[in-house]
């Protein structure tokens, strides 16, 4: 049976970041805080962002590392960071980052499950505006590895 990949330590409401780089750093630190990702993974997140933007649309970004940095992931995990004031993401306004870390191809299943959740306009709006960590967990509970 697959298990939920969102961890309490990686849910952060009401965050602020002056830049995309600050937001990515905060995302990486949230994943590291779970104990399931080594700090070296964060550099891979910056490299991935240089290769291709992780902006997904509708105010969401899904920062993640390169294939090479997967060795720094002990277990699949996602986070949730809400930036109510928004972060400029190469000309797009991001209010929610959902960082992903996976040491295997599980990231494809995680991305697919996230796409399903975010394609529901009601879920997307609640994730952008909620002030309740329990609601974040409820909405993202279907994202599993």
C-alpha atoms as one frame of an Amber mdcrd trajectory, in Angstrom:
protein
   0.000   0.000   0.000   1.330   3.433  -0.853   1.706   6.028   1.842   0.959
   9.720   1.942   4.054  11.787   1.225   3.124  15.123   2.829   4.758  15.571
   6.238   3.715  17.987   9.004   7.230  19.459   9.206   7.013  20.512   5.562
   3.684  22.396   5.776   4.330  26.116   6.124   1.541  28.678   5.896   1.912
  32.444   5.647   5.478  32.482   4.333   7.241  35.389   2.627  10.056  35.345
   0.079  11.632  38.290  -1.714  12.628  36.163  -4.723  12.180  32.840  -6.461
  15.584  31.809  -5.084  14.480  32.524  -1.503  11.305  30.527  -2.086  13.238
  27.549  -3.489  15.646  27.675  -0.535  12.675  27.677   1.869  11.160  24.734
  -0.021  14.375  22.761   0.247  14.700  23.539   3.944  11.123  22.360   4.522
  11.937  19.018   2.863  15.184  18.683   4.839  13.229  19.355   8.062  11.348
  16.084   7.516  14.571  14.103   7.940  13.871  12.357   4.633  16.000  14.628
   2.439  19.673  15.525   2.838  20.678  19.198   2.560  22.637  18.539  -0.662
  19.279  18.048  -2.443  18.634  21.795  -2.264  21.431  22.558  -4.735  19.802
  20.145  -7.170  16.576  22.116  -6.854  18.389  25.270  -7.994  20.010  23.389
 -10.889  16.610  22.020 -11.995  15.111  25.520 -11.926  17.938  26.772 -14.177
  17.185  23.962 -16.636  13.431  24.457 -16.752  10.969  26.492 -14.724   8.926
  24.565 -12.188   6.066  27.079 -12.470   2.886  25.096 -13.173   0.303  27.847
 -13.642  -2.561  29.197 -11.550  -0.122  30.459  -8.894   1.587  27.106  -8.261
   5.211  26.010  -8.559   6.521  22.501  -7.943  10.237  22.836  -7.195  12.194
  19.595  -7.314  15.734  18.420  -7.855  17.599  16.918 -10.769  17.920  13.186
 -11.369  21.540  13.428 -10.193  20.559  14.670  -6.730  18.076  11.853  -6.089
  20.794  10.085  -4.076  20.074  12.692  -1.388  16.485  11.506  -0.888  15.889
   8.801   1.716  12.138   8.513   1.144   9.635  10.262  -1.155   8.218  13.418
   0.407   6.406  16.601  -0.579   5.956  19.907   1.166   3.521  22.801   1.025
   4.625  26.415   1.348   2.104  29.197   1.021   3.270  32.705   0.050   0.157
  34.932   0.443   1.951  38.037  -0.884   3.174  36.081  -3.892   6.627  35.466
  -5.319   7.756  36.591  -8.781   8.564  33.390 -10.667  10.030  34.644 -13.920
   7.128  36.999 -14.509   4.457  34.751 -12.984   2.987  35.234  -9.518   3.354
  32.141  -7.302   1.413  31.859  -4.060   1.918  28.129  -3.372   4.996  25.957
  -3.766   4.720  22.196  -3.469   8.297  20.900  -3.398   8.869  17.263  -4.297
  11.726  14.912  -3.456  11.936  11.321  -4.603  14.884   8.986  -4.945  13.134
   6.926  -7.623  10.659   7.223 -10.437   7.943   7.680  -7.800   8.129  11.379
  -8.631   6.142  10.750 -11.818   3.265   9.284  -9.822   3.502  12.137  -7.332
   3.412  14.722 -10.135   0.449  12.964 -11.720  -1.479  12.896  -8.428  -0.669
  16.570  -7.837  -1.887  17.466 -11.324  -5.181  15.763 -10.518  -5.576  17.681
  -7.255  -4.606  21.028  -8.776  -6.862  20.590 -11.803  -9.857  20.913  -9.471
 -10.443  24.692  -9.242 -11.961  24.393  -5.751  -8.951  22.481  -4.391  -6.542
  24.913  -6.037  -8.309  27.926  -4.558  -8.417  26.396  -1.069  -4.699  25.607
  -1.252  -3.987  29.217  -2.240  -6.068  30.701   0.596  -6.293  28.261   3.510
  -5.031  29.080   6.981  -5.584  25.521   8.242  -2.804  22.899   8.000  -5.429
  20.151   8.408  -7.124  21.337   5.213  -3.794  21.174   3.371  -3.367  17.576
   4.541  -6.921  16.679   3.557  -6.569  18.120   0.051  -3.131  16.585  -0.554
  -3.887  13.219   1.128  -4.359  11.532  -2.266  -0.753  12.334  -3.243   1.095
   9.087  -2.485   4.257   7.246  -3.374
